Amino acid sequence: MPLSPSHNVILGPDGRSGKIVKTVKGFCTWCSDKVPKRRSTWCSNLCYAKYNNTQPSVLRTKVEARDQAVCQLCRMDCYDMREAMLERAEDHSYEETARWLTDDLGLPTTPEAVKHMLVNRRTVYDIDHIAAVSECSSWRKIFDLKNLRTLCHWCHAKDTAEIAARRAERNRVEKAAAAAAAAAE
């Protein structure tokens, strides 16, 4: 799916980023206008900015600055939560930290998940699409900052499960309708 007027930038295979598929020397990768002297890929800062806004790392940085790592559903300060988890894990263990999160705070988790959040990731939050990528009617909405929000790990898991359930129901209904149509023939 082309993202740019030039068709040189397309929706990447992940469905969440812009990918440059070709560049033509002397022409803007975004709009195909002639590139001025001393420039090589983009005719203007505006075209570069339009491309840049299709990059997940850029969007993530903008959402992080806007939301300040506060979950937009439960209002948890995810920076404070990560610090509390780190302190707890240092004093105790991943198992004890998971038990504390699950029993005392009502945030179901496992010791493996706690270790993953503290060791492999730098955050306990995710940047989420309000209108799921699988449900977006336009690529522009995928990259729209108004369609992105910060969710804590637990709200994101719940939201993702709801989306998966909706998709499964939609697929079930479509299969039933196709079977009914085939039987009617």
Secondary structure, DSSP 8 states (H G I E B T S, - for coil): -B-STTS-EEE-TTSSSEEE----TTB-TTT--B--TT-SS-SSHHHHHHHHTT-HHHHHHHHHHHHTTB-TTT--BHHHHHHHHHHHHHHS-HHHHHHIIIIIT-----HHHHHIIIII-S-SEEEEESS-GGG-S-HHHHT-GGGEEEEEHHHHHHHHHHHHHHHHHHHHHHHHHHHHHHHH-
